[in-house]
Amino acid sequence: MKHLLQLMAQALGLLGQHLVLVYPILFLMLLLSVLMQPLGLPALEARWLLMGLLLFLLYAAFQAGWLHMVYRMVIQAELRRRRSVASIDVPDLDDLPSLLLPGGFRLFSDFFPGVAQFFVPMLLGALLHGLMILAVLLAIHLSVEQWVGYPPVLLQWVQMLQQVDAQVLESQEHLNRLMSGFLSSLKALPDPQLDQLASFLSMVMAGLVFYGLLSWLTMFWPVFVMVRRLGVLAAYGRSVQQCLKDPLGVIGLGVAYLLTMVLLRQLTAVASFNFILVMILQMMGLLLGIYWVVVQFLYVVRKTGAPELEEPPAVLNAHTTSVDPKIDA
């Protein structure tokens, strides 16, 4: 536990020194708002399918570049930590362009090299995760059809939503009215239908819990792709192995993450009357999400090492940048 607390404190210090990690995310959010604005509500149309494909590729590219920035930040911190106190950090003149950027802004120079090197692994990893989601949904669907069937009240609700005008769905007031009507209809259901609805919800919850377990076991896969230069399948397997090897540590990180997110949601709900407070809390939520990514990278680097950290000590003291090795097949 002490080790985890120290790691989390060090991750907080790293993030405080590199708040520039927020800027790419803010730029991505702005870009998404510009791209999505003309489309309106989602629909099964060609333009939405093309936009979905574009967003998927954009997500993979952004994940590759931004996570590479986090990775390089953690590696640089570990290199500095491992050096002798008496050693002098002499800048490499070959790296002069990045040295001209002040403080954490040097990380921006690692974004596009990360896209070039890790775009394909991030794309394949996201596809694999998407297939995992589809498999869980398919399992839930087959289980429901086999054992309990879909409750008629839900089918009627879906049909009603399909007939509602799109402008009505954009209004929060109308949505609240629709939800109130749906909840009122549940109170009038006979006992057999209530039992069917309860069984249906139990199966859905079981599927979600199973998906949560899979997500927990595989949450380190992007980190292992970058830190250990593994292929996607090997990274997924290594993530499962690490979680099973150190279950208490990983559970501790997961519980801490969930507690902080729940606390932030509660504060946001309480402060919903004040727009400024809500904006501040949303920014805190963004920083919190970045913080836990930094924690994951720092955890894996400390537990498994990294190629850059396995160089001879003389090499470690000579430079702080590394040549990007090829990704293992």
N, C-alpha and C positions, 0 to 999 in steps of 0.2 A: 504493500500500500504506500509506503514511504517513497518507493521508487516511482510509482505512478504520479504521486503528488509533485515530486521534483520535476518529472517530465512535463507535467501540465503547466507548472510554473515557468519552466524554460520555454515552452511553446508560447505562453502568453508574452514573455519578454521578446521573443523573436517576432511575433506579430506586431507588437508595439513599435519595433524598429523598422518594420516593413509594411506599413499601412498602404503602400502603393498597390498591394495585392487587391485592394478594393476597386481600383480604377477600371481594370479590364471587365469586372463583373458589371459595374455601372454602365460601361459602354455597351456591353452585350444586352443589358436590359433596355437601354435606349434604342438599340438597333432592332430588337424584337418588337418593341412598341411601334416603331415606324413600319416594320414589315407586316405586322398583324392588323394595323388600323384599318386598311381598306377592305379587309376580308369579311368583317362582321362576325356573326355567330358561326360556329363550326357546322359543316354540312358535308355530306358524301358527294363531293363535286371534284372535278379535275383540278381546279385551282387549289383546293385544300389538300389534295393528295400531293401535288407538286410542292406546295408550301411545306407540307409535313416532311417530304424528302429533303428539301433544302434546310429545314431546321435541324433535322437529324445530322446531316453532314456538318452544319455549322456547330452543333453541339460537340461532335467528335473533335473537330478542329480546335475549338475553344478549350475543351478539356485537355487535349494534348499540350497546347501551349501554356495554359494557366497552371496546370499541375507540374509542368516542367519548371516554371518559375518557383513554385513552392519547393520542389525537389532541390533545385540549385541553391536556394536559400538555406535549406536544412544541411546540405552537404558543406556549404561554406562555413556554417556555424560549427559543424562537427570538426572540420579541418582546423579551425581556430582553437577549438577546445582541446584538441589532441596535441597541439604544438607545445613545445617546451616554453616555459614562461620567459626564459632568457633569450629565446630566438627572436629575431627582428623580422617583421613582415615587410619584405621589400617588394613593391609592385612590379609586375612583369610589364616591361615596356611594350611587348607585343600586344598587350591587352589595353593599350592606351585609350582607344575609343570608349570602352566601357568604364574606364577609370574617370573619364571626364564627366560622367553622370553622377550627380550627388546622391549619397546615401543609398537607400533602397531602390532608387530609380534605375540602378544598374540591372535590376531584375528584368526590366522590359526587354533587354537585349537577349534574354533567354526564351522569349515567347515564340518567335517564329522558328528558331532551331528546334524547339519542342514540337511544333506543328509538323515540321518536315520529318522528324524522326519517329514520332509516336502517333501520327494521325491514323495510320492503318490499324495498329493495335487497339487504339481507343475505339475505332469504328467497329472492329470485330468484337471487342469486349462488350460494347453497347448492344450489338446485335444478339450476342449470346445471352445477355441479361434480358433483352426483350423476349427472346424465345423462352426463357425461364418463366417470365410473367405469363406468356401465352399458355404455357404448359399448366401452370397453376390454375388459370382461368378455365382452361378446358377440363381439368380434373374436377373443379367445382361444378361446372355445367353438367358433366356426365353424372356426377354423384347426385346432384339435385334431380335430374331427370329420372335416374334409376330408383331413387329411394323416396323422395317426397313430392316431386313435381313443383312447378313454379306456382306460388300463391296467386289466385285470380285477382286479388286486390292490387297486386303489383303490376300485373299485365294490364289491368284497366288504367292504372296510373300512368304507365308508359304510353299507352294509346292516347290518353288525354293530353299528355305533354306534346305528343307529335302533332296534335291538332291545334295547339295554342299558337297564336301569332308570335313571331320572333321578337317583336317589340315589347310584348308583355314579359317575356323571359328576361329582357334587359332591365326591367324595373324591379328593384329590390322589394318594393311594397307589394307588387303583384305576386312575386315569388313567396313572400311571407303568407299571403292569403291562400295560395295554392297549398303550401305546406300545412297550414292550419286546417284546411278542408281535408287533406289526406289523413292527418292525425285524428280528426273527428270521425272519419269513416272507419278507422281501425277500432274505435270503441264500440261500434255497432256490429262488428263481425261476430258470427256464432263461434262457439268454442272449437269445433273441428277446424275451422279456417285459422283461428288463432294458434292452434297447435301446429298446423302446417306452416304458418308463418314463422313460429318459433324454431321449428326444425330447419327451415330454410336459412334463417339467420345464423343458427348454430353451425351449419355446414359452411356458410360464407366466412364466419369468424375462424373456423378451423383452417380453412384455406389461407386466410390472411396471416394467421399465426405461423403456418408452415412457410409461407413466403417470407415472413419476417425472420424466421430461423435461417433460411437460405441466404437472405440478404446479409444477416449478421456473419455467417460463415464465410461469405465471399466479399466482404466489404473492403478487404485490403488488395483486391486484384489490381486496380490501377497503380497502387503504390509499388507492388512487386514487379509490375511491368517496367517501371522506371528505375527502381532502386536495384533490383537484381538482374535487369535486362532479360526477363523471361518472356516467352511467348504467352499468348492469351490463355490457352488451356492450362499451361504450367503455372501461370500466375493465379488462376482460380484455384487450382489444386494446392498451391503453396499457401494461399490465404486460409483455406480450410484446415490445412495442417497446422498453421500457426495458431488459429483459434482453438483447436483441440489441444495443442501443446501448452498453451497458456490461457486456459479458460477463465480463471479468476481475474487475470489482468485485463483481458478483452471485455469480460462482463463488467468489470469496474469502469472501464472507459465508456461502455454503452450505457450503463446506469447513470453515470455523471452527465453524459450527453442528453439523455432523455429528461433528467431532472431540470437541467438548465433550459431546455426547450419548453418544457411544461410551465416552468416558472415565468418564462418570457411571454408565453401565450396568455397566462393568467393576468400578467401586468398589462398586456395589450388590451385585453377585454375590459379591465377595470378603467383604463385610460382612454377608452373609445370615444368619450365625450370631448376629448381635447385633441384636435388635429395635430398640433405641434408635438405633443407627447407621443402620439401614435407614430409619427414620422421618426422620432428619436428612437423609439423601441424597435421599429422596423430596421433602422440602421444598425442597432445593437444586434438584432437577429442575423443580419448579414455578416457582421463581424464575428458573431458566435459560430456561424457555419464555417467561415474561413478558418477560425481558430481550431475547430475540430479536425479539419483537413490537415493542418500543420501538426496536430497531435498524432494523427495516424502516420504521417511520414516520419516524424521523430521517433515514434514507437518502433516502426519497422527497421529504421536505420540502426537504432540502439540494439535491437534484438538480433538482427541478421547481418548487419554490416552493409557495405556497398563497395563496388569495384574501386571507386576513387579512394576509399579509406583503407584499401588493402595494398596500396602502393608502398614501396619502401619509405622509411622515415625521411631520408634525404630528399626524396621526390616530393613528399608532402610539404616539406619546409621550403621547397624551391618555387612552388606555384600553387595557386588556389583554383585554377580552372582545369578542366579535364577534357580529354578528347572523347567524343561520343562514340562508344563502341557499338557494334552492330547488335541488333536484337537477336537473341537466340531463336532458332526456329521452334 
